[in-house]
Amino acid sequence: MSKVCGEKITALQLRHHVADDAFGIRERHYIGVDNLCWGNDYPHTESTFPRSQQIMGERLRDVSADERDKILQGNVARIYGFRPQ
């Protein structure tokens, strides 16, 4: 199992990329849309908070509604086994 900063990286983490950057969105077909989950990294200063909706709206502007749904909520719901609201 790989380690980063002394912490173990689980197989789940290795398979799923947290996309809150333009590169991850642009390369979504290479990464696999089913492997992308949005995260804002709050409360760290590099997070998208408090402008998360605006920023992700801009970054996902050219992404289909189906892919947007997967990235913003569907994939994480599937991974952790809950129903999105």
ABEGO torsion letter per residue (X at the ends): XBBBGGBBBBAAAAABBBBABAAAAAAAAAAEAAABBBBAGOABAABAOAAAAAAAAAAAAABBAAAAAAAAAAAAAAAAGBBBX
